Amino acid sequence: MCLAIPGQIQSIEGAEMERTGKVSFGGVVKSIMLACVPDAKVGDYVMVHAGFAISVVDEKEALETLKYLAAMDAVPENP
C-alpha cells in the first residue's frame, strides 16, 4: 500500500530532472523532488510519496486531507 501526503511548495531550485523544492507538511519542511510535476509553482499543493511530488492538487483537497490526517494524529494540526 502506498500513502501520499499533501504539502505546500515553499521554494523551488534547479531545473528539469534536478528540480527540487522545500515543501511544508503542517509546518515540517522537507526537500522534495519536483521533476514529476514540472508545472508546479511556489504556493501549489503537491501529493508527495517517498520524497517525490507525484501530482499537483487543489488547496481545498489538500487541506481536507490534512484535516483527516490530523484527526488520526498522523501530522501536526496547523498546515
N, CA, C, O and CB atoms as a CASP TS submission, in Angstrom:
PFRMAT TS
TARGET T0000
AUTHOR 0000-0000-0000
METHOD Language model
MODEL 1
PARENT N/A
ATOM      1  N   MET     1       0.844  -1.177   0.000  1.00  0.00           N
ATOM      2  CA  MET     1       0.000   0.000   0.000  1.00  0.00           C
ATOM      3  C   MET     1       0.888   1.237   0.000  1.00  0.00           C
ATOM      4  O   MET     1       1.918   1.274   0.673  1.00  0.00           O
ATOM      5  CB  MET     1      -0.959  -0.001   1.217  1.00  0.00           C
ATOM      6  N   CYS     2       0.484   2.242  -0.753  1.00  0.00           N
ATOM      7  CA  CYS     2       1.225   3.498  -0.824  1.00  0.00           C
ATOM      8  C   CYS     2       0.421   4.595  -0.147  1.00  0.00           C
ATOM      9  O   CYS     2      -0.810   4.579  -0.147  1.00  0.00           O
ATOM     10  CB  CYS     2       1.540   3.877  -2.292  1.00  0.00           C
ATOM     11  N   LEU     3       1.131   5.535   0.422  1.00  0.00           N
ATOM     12  CA  LEU     3       0.492   6.676   1.047  1.00  0.00           C
ATOM     13  C   LEU     3       1.187   7.939   0.576  1.00  0.00           C
ATOM     14  O   LEU     3       2.400   8.078   0.729  1.00  0.00           O
ATOM     15  CB  LEU     3       0.528   6.563   2.590  1.00  0.00           C
ATOM     16  N   ALA     4       0.434   8.850   0.011  1.00  0.00           N
ATOM     17  CA  ALA     4       0.969  10.144  -0.403  1.00  0.00           C
ATOM     18  C   ALA     4       0.375  11.199   0.516  1.00  0.00           C
ATOM     19  O   ALA     4      -0.796  11.128   0.887  1.00  0.00           O
ATOM     20  CB  ALA     4       0.647  10.452  -1.912  1.00  0.00           C
ATOM     21  N   ILE     5       1.192  12.174   0.876  1.00  0.00           N
ATOM     22  CA  ILE     5       0.789  13.228   1.797  1.00  0.00           C
ATOM     23  C   ILE     5       0.846  14.570   1.067  1.00  0.00           C
ATOM     24  O   ILE     5       1.813  14.837   0.355  1.00  0.00           O
ATOM     25  CB  ILE     5       1.699  13.242   3.065  1.00  0.00           C
ATOM     26  N   PRO     6      -0.188  15.430   1.234  1.00  0.00           N
ATOM     27  CA  PRO     6      -0.131  16.738   0.588  1.00  0.00           C
ATOM     28  C   PRO     6       0.768  17.701   1.356  1.00  0.00           C
ATOM     29  O   PRO     6       0.805  17.697   2.587  1.00  0.00           O
ATOM     30  CB  PRO     6      -1.533  17.325   0.459  1.00  0.00           C
ATOM     31  N   GLY     7       1.488  18.522   0.604  1.00  0.00           N
ATOM     32  CA  GLY     7       2.319  19.565   1.192  1.00  0.00           C
ATOM     33  C   GLY     7       2.327  20.765   0.280  1.00  0.00           C
ATOM     34  O   GLY     7       2.032  20.652  -0.909  1.00  0.00           O
ATOM     35  N   GLN     8       2.666  21.926   0.836  1.00  0.00           N
ATOM     36  CA  GLN     8       2.677  23.162   0.063  1.00  0.00           C
ATOM     37  C   GLN     8       4.111  23.553  -0.279  1.00  0.00           C
ATOM     38  O   GLN     8       4.983  23.585   0.589  1.00  0.00           O
ATOM     39  CB  GLN     8       1.978  24.296   0.839  1.00  0.00           C
ATOM     40  N   ILE     9       4.341  23.848  -1.552  1.00  0.00           N
ATOM     41  CA  ILE     9       5.671  24.239  -2.015  1.00  0.00           C
ATOM     42  C   ILE     9       6.002  25.631  -1.482  1.00  0.00           C
ATOM     43  O   ILE     9       5.249  26.584  -1.686  1.00  0.00           O
ATOM     44  CB  ILE     9       5.751  24.210  -3.570  1.00  0.00           C
ATOM     45  N   GLN    10       7.138  25.732  -0.797  1.00  0.00           N
ATOM     46  CA  GLN    10       7.604  27.000  -0.234  1.00  0.00           C
ATOM     47  C   GLN    10       8.645  27.666  -1.128  1.00  0.00           C
ATOM     48  O   GLN    10       8.690  28.892  -1.226  1.00  0.00           O
ATOM     49  CB  GLN    10       8.186  26.775   1.158  1.00  0.00           C
ATOM     50  N   SER    11       9.482  26.857  -1.782  1.00  0.00           N
ATOM     51  CA  SER    11      10.514  27.389  -2.680  1.00  0.00           C
ATOM     52  C   SER    11      10.900  26.310  -3.680  1.00  0.00           C
ATOM     53  O   SER    11      10.663  25.124  -3.451  1.00  0.00           O
ATOM     54  CB  SER    11      11.766  27.875  -1.881  1.00  0.00           C
ATOM     55  N   ILE    12      11.502  26.735  -4.802  1.00  0.00           N
ATOM     56  CA  ILE    12      11.913  25.810  -5.864  1.00  0.00           C
ATOM     57  C   ILE    12      13.337  26.149  -6.287  1.00  0.00           C
ATOM     58  O   ILE    12      13.708  27.317  -6.404  1.00  0.00           O
ATOM     59  CB  ILE    12      10.939  25.881  -7.085  1.00  0.00           C
ATOM     60  N   GLU    13      14.135  25.086  -6.516  1.00  0.00           N
ATOM     61  CA  GLU    13      15.505  25.242  -7.004  1.00  0.00           C
ATOM     62  C   GLU    13      15.749  24.251  -8.126  1.00  0.00           C
ATOM     63  O   GLU    13      15.063  23.234  -8.225  1.00  0.00           O
ATOM     64  CB  GLU    13      16.534  25.041  -5.861  1.00  0.00           C
ATOM     65  N   GLY    14      16.727  24.547  -8.972  1.00  0.00           N
ATOM     66  CA  GLY    14      17.102  23.626 -10.037  1.00  0.00           C
ATOM     67  C   GLY    14      16.156  23.685 -11.223  1.00  0.00           C
ATOM     68  O   GLY    14      15.218  24.480 -11.269  1.00  0.00           O
ATOM     69  N   ALA    15      16.442  22.805 -12.187  1.00  0.00           N
ATOM     70  CA  ALA    15      15.645  22.770 -13.414  1.00  0.00           C
ATOM     71  C   ALA    15      15.448  21.339 -13.872  1.00  0.00           C
ATOM     72  O   ALA    15      16.269  20.464 -13.599  1.00  0.00           O
ATOM     73  CB  ALA    15      16.312  23.596 -14.525  1.00  0.00           C
ATOM     74  N   GLU    16      14.353  21.116 -14.568  1.00  0.00           N
ATOM     75  CA  GLU    16      14.001  19.851 -15.190  1.00  0.00           C
ATOM     76  C   GLU    16      14.165  18.667 -14.239  1.00  0.00           C
ATOM     77  O   GLU    16      13.514  18.627 -13.195  1.00  0.00           O
ATOM     78  CB  GLU    16      14.843  19.638 -16.422  1.00  0.00           C
ATOM     79  N   MET    17      15.012  17.712 -14.575  1.00  0.00           N
ATOM     80  CA  MET    17      15.123  16.474 -13.793  1.00  0.00           C
ATOM     81  C   MET    17      15.832  16.661 -12.446  1.00  0.00           C
ATOM     82  O   MET    17      15.829  15.753 -11.615  1.00  0.00           O
ATOM     83  CB  MET    17      15.859  15.435 -14.601  1.00  0.00           C
ATOM     84  N   GLU    18      16.433  17.825 -12.230  1.00  0.00           N
ATOM     85  CA  GLU    18      17.095  18.103 -10.959  1.00  0.00           C
ATOM     86  C   GLU    18      16.311  19.112 -10.127  1.00  0.00           C
ATOM     87  O   GLU    18      16.840  19.683  -9.173  1.00  0.00           O
ATOM     88  CB  GLU    18      18.508  18.616 -11.202  1.00  0.00           C
ATOM     89  N   ARG    19      15.055  19.328 -10.490  1.00  0.00           N
ATOM     90  CA  ARG    19      14.202  20.314  -9.817  1.00  0.00           C
ATOM     91  C   ARG    19      13.784  19.799  -8.445  1.00  0.00           C
ATOM     92  O   ARG    19      13.215  18.714  -8.329  1.00  0.00           O
ATOM     93  CB  ARG    19      12.953  20.635 -10.674  1.00  0.00           C
ATOM     94  N   THR    20      14.070  20.582  -7.406  1.00  0.00           N
ATOM     95  CA  THR    20      13.674  20.241  -6.045  1.00  0.00           C
ATOM     96  C   THR    20      12.961  21.430  -5.426  1.00  0.00           C
ATOM     97  O   THR    20      13.000  22.540  -5.957  1.00  0.00           O
ATOM     98  CB  THR    20      14.899  19.827  -5.190  1.00  0.00           C
ATOM     99  N   GLY    21      12.323  21.190  -4.320  1.00  0.00           N
ATOM    100  CA  GLY    21      11.659  22.281  -3.622  1.00  0.00           C
ATOM    101  C   GLY    21      11.560  21.998  -2.152  1.00  0.00           C
ATOM    102  O   GLY    21      11.617  20.847  -1.717  1.00  0.00           O
ATOM    103  N   LYS    22      11.411  23.064  -1.383  1.00  0.00           N
ATOM    104  CA  LYS    22      11.119  22.951   0.042  1.00  0.00           C
ATOM    105  C   LYS    22       9.603  22.891   0.144  1.00  0.00           C
ATOM    106  O   LYS    22       8.903  23.799  -0.304  1.00  0.00           O
ATOM    107  CB  LYS    22      11.731  24.162   0.886  1.00  0.00           C
ATOM    108  N   VAL    23       9.102  21.806   0.741  1.00  0.00           N
ATOM    109  CA  VAL    23       7.662  21.582   0.838  1.00  0.00           C
ATOM    110  C   VAL    23       7.287  21.473   2.308  1.00  0.00           C
ATOM    111  O   VAL    23       7.931  20.751   3.070  1.00  0.00           O
ATOM    112  CB  VAL    23       7.232  20.301   0.055  1.00  0.00           C
ATOM    113  N   SER    24       6.236  22.198   2.705  1.00  0.00           N
ATOM    114  CA  SER    24       5.785  22.223   4.092  1.00  0.00           C
ATOM    115  C   SER    24       4.641  21.235   4.293  1.00  0.00           C
ATOM    116  O   SER    24       3.655  21.236   3.556  1.00  0.00           O
ATOM    117  CB  SER    24       5.346  23.643   4.495  1.00  0.00           C
ATOM    118  N   PHE    25       4.799  20.397   5.306  1.00  0.00           N
ATOM    119  CA  PHE    25       3.779  19.431   5.712  1.00  0.00           C
ATOM    120  C   PHE    25       3.351  19.791   7.126  1.00  0.00           C
ATOM    121  O   PHE    25       3.937  19.313   8.097  1.00  0.00           O
ATOM    122  CB  PHE    25       4.311  17.949   5.633  1.00  0.00           C
ATOM    123  N   GLY    26       2.331  20.634   7.242  1.00  0.00           N
ATOM    124  CA  GLY    26       1.879  21.025   8.566  1.00  0.00           C
ATOM    125  C   GLY    26       2.956  21.713   9.385  1.00  0.00           C
ATOM    126  O   GLY    26       2.984  21.574  10.608  1.00  0.00           O
ATOM    127  N   GLY    27       3.848  22.459   8.728  1.00  0.00           N
ATOM    128  CA  GLY    27       4.910  23.165   9.428  1.00  0.00           C
ATOM    129  C   GLY    27       6.252  22.473   9.394  1.00  0.00           C
ATOM    130  O   GLY    27       7.272  23.094   9.694  1.00  0.00           O
ATOM    131  N   VAL    28       6.278  21.199   9.035  1.00  0.00           N
ATOM    132  CA  VAL    28       7.531  20.464   8.875  1.00  0.00           C
ATOM    133  C   VAL    28       7.952  20.609   7.418  1.00  0.00           C
ATOM    134  O   VAL    28       7.205  20.229   6.516  1.00  0.00           O
ATOM    135  CB  VAL    28       7.377  18.944   9.284  1.00  0.00           C
ATOM    136  N   VAL    29       9.153  21.161   7.179  1.00  0.00           N
ATOM    137  CA  VAL    29       9.603  21.434   5.818  1.00  0.00           C
ATOM    138  C   VAL    29      10.652  20.401   5.408  1.00  0.00           C
ATOM    139  O   VAL    29      11.620  20.156   6.128  1.00  0.00           O
ATOM    140  CB  VAL    29      10.175  22.872   5.704  1.00  0.00           C
ATOM    141  N   LYS    30      10.437  19.804   4.235  1.00  0.00           N
ATOM    142  CA  LYS    30      11.350  18.791   3.693  1.00  0.00           C
ATOM    143  C   LYS    30      11.745  19.171   2.271  1.00  0.00           C
ATOM    144  O   LYS    30      11.007  19.877   1.584  1.00  0.00           O
ATOM    145  CB  LYS    30      10.696  17.379   3.719  1.00  0.00           C
ATOM    146  N   SER    31      12.905  18.704   1.836  1.00  0.00           N
ATOM    147  CA  SER    31      13.336  18.867   0.452  1.00  0.00           C
ATOM    148  C   SER    31      12.743  17.731  -0.371  1.00  0.00           C
ATOM    149  O   SER    31      12.927  16.558  -0.045  1.00  0.00           O
ATOM    150  CB  SER    31      14.896  18.889   0.341  1.00  0.00           C
ATOM    151  N   ILE    32      12.030  18.083  -1.441  1.00  0.00           N
ATOM    152  CA  ILE    32      11.275  17.116  -2.239  1.00  0.00           C
ATOM    153  C   ILE    32      11.652  17.254  -3.712  1.00  0.00           C
ATOM    154  O   ILE    32      11.838  18.368  -4.204  1.00  0.00           O
ATOM    155  CB  ILE    32       9.747  17.315  -2.048  1.00  0.00           C
ATOM    156  N   MET    33      11.765  16.134  -4.413  1.00  0.00           N
ATOM    157  CA  MET    33      11.998  16.142  -5.861  1.00  0.00           C
ATOM    158  C   MET    33      10.717  16.587  -6.571  1.00  0.00           C
ATOM    159  O   MET    33       9.636  16.069  -6.293  1.00  0.00           O
ATOM    160  CB  MET    33      12.449  14.729  -6.365  1.00  0.00           C
ATOM    161  N   LEU    34      10.845  17.548  -7.487  1.00  0.00           N
ATOM    162  CA  LEU    34       9.694  18.078  -8.221  1.00  0.00           C
ATOM    163  C   LEU    34       9.734  17.758  -9.711  1.00  0.00           C
ATOM    164  O   LEU    34       8.943  18.311 -10.476  1.00  0.00           O
ATOM    165  CB  LEU    34       9.616  19.570  -8.034  1.00  0.00           C
ATOM    166  N   ALA    35      10.627  16.889 -10.135  1.00  0.00           N
ATOM    167  CA  ALA    35      10.794  16.579 -11.552  1.00  0.00           C
ATOM    168  C   ALA    35       9.514  16.031 -12.191  1.00  0.00           C
ATOM    169  O   ALA    35       9.281  16.252 -13.379  1.00  0.00           O
ATOM    170  CB  ALA    35      11.918  15.579 -11.725  1.00  0.00           C
ATOM    171  N   CYS    36       8.691  15.328 -11.428  1.00  0.00           N
ATOM    172  CA  CYS    36       7.469  14.724 -11.982  1.00  0.00           C
ATOM    173  C   CYS    36       6.311  15.709 -12.092  1.00  0.00           C
ATOM    174  O   CYS    36       5.276  15.385 -12.676  1.00  0.00           O
ATOM    175  CB  CYS    36       7.044  13.552 -11.126  1.00  0.00           C
ATOM    176  N   VAL    37       6.474  16.910 -11.538  1.00  0.00           N
ATOM    177  CA  VAL    37       5.422  17.932 -11.606  1.00  0.00           C
ATOM    178  C   VAL    37       6.030  19.233 -12.139  1.00  0.00           C
ATOM    179  O   VAL    37       6.160  20.208 -11.400  1.00  0.00           O
ATOM    180  CB  VAL    37       4.762  18.161 -10.196  1.00  0.00           C
ATOM    181  N   PRO    38       6.404  19.244 -13.427  1.00  0.00           N
ATOM    182  CA  PRO    38       7.124  20.390 -13.993  1.00  0.00           C
ATOM    183  C   PRO    38       6.346  21.707 -13.971  1.00  0.00           C
ATOM    184  O   PRO    38       6.955  22.775 -14.022  1.00  0.00           O
ATOM    185  CB  PRO    38       7.506  20.082 -15.399  1.00  0.00           C
ATOM    186  N   ASP    39       5.019  21.653 -13.898  1.00  0.00           N
ATOM    187  CA  ASP    39       4.213  22.867 -13.898  1.00  0.00           C
ATOM    188  C   ASP    39       3.943  23.410 -12.490  1.00  0.00           C
ATOM    189  O   ASP    39       3.360  24.484 -12.345  1.00  0.00           O
ATOM    190  CB  ASP    39       2.905  22.601 -14.595  1.00  0.00           C
ATOM    191  N   ALA    40       4.362  22.677 -11.454  1.00  0.00           N
ATOM    192  CA  ALA    40       4.125  23.116 -10.080  1.00  0.00           C
ATOM    193  C   ALA    40       4.926  24.376  -9.788  1.00  0.00           C
ATOM    194  O   ALA    40       6.053  24.544 -10.254  1.00  0.00           O
ATOM    195  CB  ALA    40       4.491  22.002  -9.078  1.00  0.00           C
ATOM    196  N   LYS    41       4.306  25.265  -8.997  1.00  0.00           N
ATOM    197  CA  LYS    41       4.964  26.525  -8.660  1.00  0.00           C
ATOM    198  C   LYS    41       4.839  26.785  -7.154  1.00  0.00           C
ATOM    199  O   LYS    41       4.072  26.116  -6.461  1.00  0.00           O
ATOM    200  CB  LYS    41       4.350  27.702  -9.475  1.00  0.00           C
ATOM    201  N   VAL    42       5.595  27.755  -6.662  1.00  0.00           N
ATOM    202  CA  VAL    42       5.547  28.118  -5.252  1.00  0.00           C
ATOM    203  C   VAL    42       4.103  28.448  -4.869  1.00  0.00           C
ATOM    204  O   VAL    42       3.419  29.193  -5.571  1.00  0.00           O
ATOM    205  CB  VAL    42       6.491  29.323  -4.954  1.00  0.00           C
ATOM    206  N   GLY    43       3.652  27.887  -3.751  1.00  0.00           N
ATOM    207  CA  GLY    43       2.281  28.083  -3.282  1.00  0.00           C
ATOM    208  C   GLY    43       1.359  26.939  -3.627  1.00  0.00           C
ATOM    209  O   GLY    43       0.320  26.775  -2.986  1.00  0.00           O
ATOM    210  N   ASP    44       1.711  26.131  -4.633  1.00  0.00           N
ATOM    211  CA  ASP    44       0.894  24.975  -5.011  1.00  0.00           C
ATOM    212  C   ASP    44       1.010  23.882  -3.956  1.00  0.00           C
ATOM    213  O   ASP    44       2.006  23.782  -3.241  1.00  0.00           O
ATOM    214  CB  ASP    44       1.318  24.432  -6.395  1.00  0.00           C
ATOM    215  N   TYR    45      -0.034  23.072  -3.883  1.00  0.00           N
ATOM    216  CA  TYR    45      -0.007  21.869  -3.047  1.00  0.00           C
ATOM    217  C   TYR    45       0.293  20.680  -3.945  1.00  0.00           C
ATOM    218  O   TYR    45      -0.254  20.568  -5.042  1.00  0.00           O
ATOM    219  CB  TYR    45      -1.365  21.668  -2.278  1.00  0.00           C
ATOM    220  N   VAL    46       1.160  19.798  -3.481  1.00  0.00           N
ATOM    221  CA  VAL    46       1.521  18.596  -4.221  1.00  0.00           C
ATOM    222  C   VAL    46       1.349  17.377  -3.331  1.00  0.00           C
ATOM    223  O   VAL    46       1.500  17.455  -2.112  1.00  0.00           O
ATOM    224  CB  VAL    46       2.968  18.684  -4.746  1.00  0.00           C
ATOM    225  N   MET    47       1.031  16.246  -3.957  1.00  0.00           N
ATOM    226  CA  MET    47       0.988  14.977  -3.238  1.00  0.00           C
ATOM    227  C   MET    47       2.390  14.392  -3.296  1.00  0.00           C
ATOM    228  O   MET    47       2.980  14.297  -4.372  1.00  0.00           O
ATOM    229  CB  MET    47      -0.081  13.987  -3.850  1.00  0.00           C
ATOM    230  N   VAL    48       2.927  13.997  -2.144  1.00  0.00           N
ATOM    231  CA  VAL    48       4.308  13.533  -2.052  1.00  0.00           C
ATOM    232  C   VAL    48       4.329  12.097  -1.546  1.00  0.00           C
ATOM    233  O   VAL    48       3.688  11.753  -0.553  1.00  0.00           O
ATOM    234  CB  VAL    48       5.142  14.453  -1.123  1.00  0.00           C
ATOM    235  N   HIS    49       5.087  11.270  -2.264  1.00  0.00           N
ATOM    236  CA  HIS    49       5.302   9.877  -1.872  1.00  0.00           C
ATOM    237  C   HIS    49       6.787   9.579  -1.989  1.00  0.00           C
ATOM    238  O   HIS    49       7.383   9.794  -3.044  1.00  0.00           O
ATOM    239  CB  HIS    49       4.458   8.893  -2.753  1.00  0.00           C
ATOM    240  N   ALA    50       7.380   9.092  -0.928  1.00  0.00           N
ATOM    241  CA  ALA    50       8.788   8.668  -0.918  1.00  0.00           C
ATOM    242  C   ALA    50       9.739   9.761  -1.406  1.00  0.00           C
ATOM    243  O   ALA    50      10.716   9.476  -2.100  1.00  0.00           O
ATOM    244  CB  ALA    50       8.959   7.429  -1.779  1.00  0.00           C
ATOM    245  N   GLY    51       9.448  11.018  -1.038  1.00  0.00           N
ATOM    246  CA  GLY    51      10.340  12.115  -1.386  1.00  0.00           C
ATOM    247  C   GLY    51      10.127  12.718  -2.760  1.00  0.00           C
ATOM    248  O   GLY    51      10.863  13.620  -3.159  1.00  0.00           O
ATOM    249  N   PHE    52       9.128  12.234  -3.493  1.00  0.00           N
ATOM    250  CA  PHE    52       8.832  12.736  -4.833  1.00  0.00           C
ATOM    251  C   PHE    52       7.418  13.304  -4.879  1.00  0.00           C
ATOM    252  O   PHE    52       6.472  12.657  -4.428  1.00  0.00           O
ATOM    253  CB  PHE    52       8.999  11.617  -5.885  1.00  0.00           C
ATOM    254  N   ALA    53       7.270  14.514  -5.424  1.00  0.00           N
ATOM    255  CA  ALA    53       5.943  15.057  -5.685  1.00  0.00           C
ATOM    256  C   ALA    53       5.399  14.317  -6.905  1.00  0.00           C
ATOM    257  O   ALA    53       6.042  14.285  -7.955  1.00  0.00           O
ATOM    258  CB  ALA    53       5.983  16.627  -5.918  1.00  0.00           C
ATOM    259  N   ILE    54       4.222  13.726  -6.766  1.00  0.00           N
ATOM    260  CA  ILE    54       3.683  12.907  -7.855  1.00  0.00           C
ATOM    261  C   ILE    54       2.501  13.555  -8.569  1.00  0.00           C
ATOM    262  O   ILE    54       2.128  13.126  -9.661  1.00  0.00           O
ATOM    263  CB  ILE    54       3.265  11.565  -7.320  1.00  0.00           C
ATOM    264  N   SER    55       1.904  14.591  -7.957  1.00  0.00           N
ATOM    265  CA  SER    55       0.826  15.316  -8.625  1.00  0.00           C
ATOM    266  C   SER    55       0.574  16.629  -7.900  1.00  0.00           C
ATOM    267  O   SER    55       0.910  16.786  -6.726  1.00  0.00           O
ATOM    268  CB  SER    55      -0.467  14.464  -8.678  1.00  0.00           C
ATOM    269  N   VAL    56      -0.026  17.570  -8.626  1.00  0.00           N
ATOM    270  CA  VAL    56      -0.467  18.829  -8.043  1.00  0.00           C
ATOM    271  C   VAL    56      -1.938  18.655  -7.680  1.00  0.00           C
ATOM    272  O   VAL    56      -2.716  18.112  -8.464  1.00  0.00           O
ATOM    273  CB  VAL    56      -0.248  20.044  -9.032  1.00  0.00           C
ATOM    274  N   VAL    57      -2.317  19.120  -6.482  1.00  0.00           N
ATOM    275  CA  VAL    57      -3.722  19.037  -6.050  1.00  0.00           C
ATOM    276  C   VAL    57      -4.206  20.422  -5.665  1.00  0.00           C
ATOM    277  O   VAL    57      -3.409  21.295  -5.321  1.00  0.00           O
ATOM    278  CB  VAL    57      -3.891  18.047  -4.856  1.00  0.00           C
ATOM    279  N   ASP    58      -5.519  20.620  -5.725  1.00  0.00           N
ATOM    280  CA  ASP    58      -6.022  21.941  -5.349  1.00  0.00           C
ATOM    281  C   ASP    58      -5.979  22.111  -3.833  1.00  0.00           C
ATOM    282  O   ASP    58      -5.969  21.141  -3.076  1.00  0.00           O
ATOM    283  CB  ASP    58      -7.461  22.145  -5.872  1.00  0.00           C
ATOM    284  N   GLU    59      -5.954  23.368  -3.419  1.00  0.00           N
ATOM    285  CA  GLU    59      -5.787  23.692  -1.997  1.00  0.00           C
ATOM    286  C   GLU    59      -6.888  23.086  -1.132  1.00  0.00           C
ATOM    287  O   GLU    59      -6.613  22.571  -0.049  1.00  0.00           O
ATOM    288  CB  GLU    59      -5.762  25.199  -1.804  1.00  0.00           C
ATOM    289  N   LYS    60      -8.134  23.145  -1.604  1.00  0.00           N
ATOM    290  CA  LYS    60      -9.259  22.618  -0.824  1.00  0.00           C
ATOM    291  C   LYS    60      -9.067  21.121  -0.547  1.00  0.00           C
ATOM    292  O   LYS    60      -9.244  20.669   0.584  1.00  0.00           O
ATOM    293  CB  LYS    60     -10.598  22.860  -1.570  1.00  0.00           C
ATOM    294  N   GLU    61      -8.708  20.365  -1.572  1.00  0.00           N
ATOM    295  CA  GLU    61      -8.485  18.924  -1.408  1.00  0.00           C
ATOM    296  C   GLU    61      -7.321  18.656  -0.449  1.00  0.00           C
ATOM    297  O   GLU    61      -7.405  17.780   0.412  1.00  0.00           O
ATOM    298  CB  GLU    61      -8.208  18.264  -2.775  1.00  0.00           C
ATOM    299  N   ALA    62      -6.233  19.419  -0.608  1.00  0.00           N
ATOM    300  CA  ALA    62      -5.060  19.231   0.250  1.00  0.00           C
ATOM    301  C   ALA    62      -5.399  19.512   1.706  1.00  0.00           C
ATOM    302  O   ALA    62      -5.039  18.729   2.585  1.00  0.00           O
ATOM    303  CB  ALA    62      -3.910  20.136  -0.206  1.00  0.00           C
ATOM    304  N   LEU    63      -6.088  20.622   1.976  1.00  0.00           N
ATOM    305  CA  LEU    63      -6.417  20.977   3.354  1.00  0.00           C
ATOM    306  C   LEU    63      -7.386  19.985   3.982  1.00  0.00           C
ATOM    307  O   LEU    63      -7.297  19.692   5.174  1.00  0.00           O
ATOM    308  CB  LEU    63      -7.007  22.373   3.408  1.00  0.00           C
ATOM    309  N   GLU    64      -8.307  19.470   3.181  1.00  0.00           N
ATOM    310  CA  GLU    64      -9.242  18.466   3.694  1.00  0.00           C
ATOM    311  C   GLU    64      -8.494  17.182   4.070  1.00  0.00           C
ATOM    312  O   GLU    64      -8.758  16.583   5.112  1.00  0.00           O
ATOM    313  CB  GLU    64     -10.341  18.162   2.644  1.00  0.00           C
ATOM    314  N   THR    65      -7.562  16.769   3.212  1.00  0.00           N
ATOM    315  CA  THR    65      -6.761  15.579   3.506  1.00  0.00           C
ATOM    316  C   THR    65      -5.933  15.786   4.768  1.00  0.00           C
ATOM    317  O   THR    65      -5.861  14.893   5.612  1.00  0.00           O
ATOM    318  CB  THR    65      -5.844  15.238   2.320  1.00  0.00           C
ATOM    319  N   LEU    66      -5.305  16.959   4.907  1.00  0.00           N
ATOM    320  CA  LEU    66      -4.515  17.253   6.104  1.00  0.00           C
ATOM    321  C   LEU    66      -5.381  17.251   7.355  1.00  0.00           C
ATOM    322  O   LEU    66      -4.932  16.831   8.422  1.00  0.00           O
ATOM    323  CB  LEU    66      -3.815  18.601   5.960  1.00  0.00           C
ATOM    324  N   LYS    67      -6.623  17.718   7.228  1.00  0.00           N
ATOM    325  CA  LYS    67      -7.548  17.707   8.368  1.00  0.00           C
ATOM    326  C   LYS    67      -7.813  16.274   8.826  1.00  0.00           C
ATOM    327  O   LYS    67      -7.803  15.991  10.023  1.00  0.00           O
ATOM    328  CB  LYS    67      -8.879  18.404   7.999  1.00  0.00           C
ATOM    329  N   TYR    68      -8.050  15.376   7.876  1.00  0.00           N
ATOM    330  CA  TYR    68      -8.295  13.974   8.232  1.00  0.00           C
ATOM    331  C   TYR    68      -7.056  13.329   8.839  1.00  0.00           C
ATOM    332  O   TYR    68      -7.159  12.560   9.795  1.00  0.00           O
ATOM    333  CB  TYR    68      -8.742  13.183   7.001  1.00  0.00           C
ATOM    334  N   LEU    69      -5.888  13.636   8.289  1.00  0.00           N
ATOM    335  CA  LEU    69      -4.649  13.075   8.840  1.00  0.00           C
ATOM    336  C   LEU    69      -4.399  13.592  10.254  1.00  0.00           C
ATOM    337  O   LEU    69      -3.947  12.841  11.119  1.00  0.00           O
ATOM    338  CB  LEU    69      -3.453  13.418   7.933  1.00  0.00           C
ATOM    339  N   ALA    70      -4.690  14.870  10.493  1.00  0.00           N
ATOM    340  CA  ALA    70      -4.531  15.442  11.830  1.00  0.00           C
ATOM    341  C   ALA    70      -5.477  14.761  12.820  1.00  0.00           C
ATOM    342  O   ALA    70      -5.113  14.518  13.970  1.00  0.00           O
ATOM    343  CB  ALA    70      -4.791  16.963  11.801  1.00  0.00           C
ATOM    344  N   ALA    71      -6.695  14.453  12.361  1.00  0.00           N
ATOM    345  CA  ALA    71      -7.661  13.772  13.232  1.00  0.00           C
ATOM    346  C   ALA    71      -7.152  12.385  13.633  1.00  0.00           C
ATOM    347  O   ALA    71      -7.512  11.868  14.691  1.00  0.00           O
ATOM    348  CB  ALA    71      -9.029  13.651  12.526  1.00  0.00           C
ATOM    349  N   MET    72      -6.322  11.794  12.788  1.00  0.00           N
ATOM    350  CA  MET    72      -5.730  10.477  13.107  1.00  0.00           C
ATOM    351  C   MET    72      -4.394  10.637  13.819  1.00  0.00           C
ATOM    352  O   MET    72      -3.705   9.647  14.068  1.00  0.00           O
ATOM    353  CB  MET    72      -5.540   9.640  11.824  1.00  0.00           C
ATOM    354  N   ASP    73      -4.013  11.892  14.157  1.00  0.00           N
ATOM    355  CA  ASP    73      -2.708  12.187  14.767  1.00  0.00           C
ATOM    356  C   ASP    73      -1.547  11.787  13.884  1.00  0.00           C
ATOM    357  O   ASP    73      -0.486  11.416  14.387  1.00  0.00           O
ATOM    358  CB  ASP    73      -2.586  11.487  16.095  1.00  0.00           C
ATOM    359  N   ALA    74      -1.733  11.856  12.563  1.00  0.00           N
ATOM    360  CA  ALA    74      -0.677  11.485  11.620  1.00  0.00           C
ATOM    361  C   ALA    74       0.232  12.661  11.275  1.00  0.00           C
ATOM    362  O   ALA    74       1.396  12.456  10.930  1.00  0.00           O
ATOM    363  CB  ALA    74      -1.290  10.926  10.350  1.00  0.00           C
ATOM    364  N   VAL    75      -0.280  13.896  11.362  1.00  0.00           N
ATOM    365  CA  VAL    75       0.520  15.100  11.080  1.00  0.00           C
ATOM    366  C   VAL    75       0.079  16.190  12.050  1.00  0.00           C
ATOM    367  O   VAL    75      -1.001  16.096  12.634  1.00  0.00           O
ATOM    368  CB  VAL    75       0.354  15.575   9.577  1.00  0.00           C
ATOM    369  N   PRO    76       0.903  17.224  12.229  1.00  0.00           N
ATOM    370  CA  PRO    76       0.500  18.365  13.078  1.00  0.00           C
ATOM    371  C   PRO    76      -0.778  18.998  12.550  1.00  0.00           C
ATOM    372  O   PRO    76      -1.085  18.887  11.363  1.00  0.00           O
ATOM    373  CB  PRO    76       1.627  19.428  13.145  1.00  0.00           C
ATOM    374  N   GLU    77      -1.532  19.666  13.435  1.00  0.00           N
ATOM    375  CA  GLU    77      -2.835  20.232  13.062  1.00  0.00           C
ATOM    376  C   GLU    77      -2.768  21.525  12.275  1.00  0.00           C
ATOM    377  O   GLU    77      -3.735  21.840  11.581  1.00  0.00           O
ATOM    378  CB  GLU    77      -3.632  20.468  14.280  1.00  0.00           C
ATOM    379  N   ASN    78      -1.694  22.292  12.335  1.00  0.00           N
ATOM    380  CA  ASN    78      -1.630  23.576  11.649  1.00  0.00           C
ATOM    381  C   ASN    78      -0.882  23.466  10.332  1.00  0.00           C
ATOM    382  O   ASN    78       0.347  23.516  10.310  1.00  0.00           O
ATOM    383  CB  ASN    78      -0.967  24.614  12.535  1.00  0.00           C
ATOM    384  N   PRO    79      -1.629  23.312   9.205  1.00  0.00           N
ATOM    385  CA  PRO    79      -0.944  23.160   7.904  1.00  0.00           C
ATOM    386  C   PRO    79      -0.295  24.427   7.439  1.00  0.00           C
ATOM    387  O   PRO    79       0.314  24.452   6.369  1.00  0.00           O
ATOM    388  CB  PRO    79      -1.908  22.697   6.853  1.00  0.00           C
TER
END
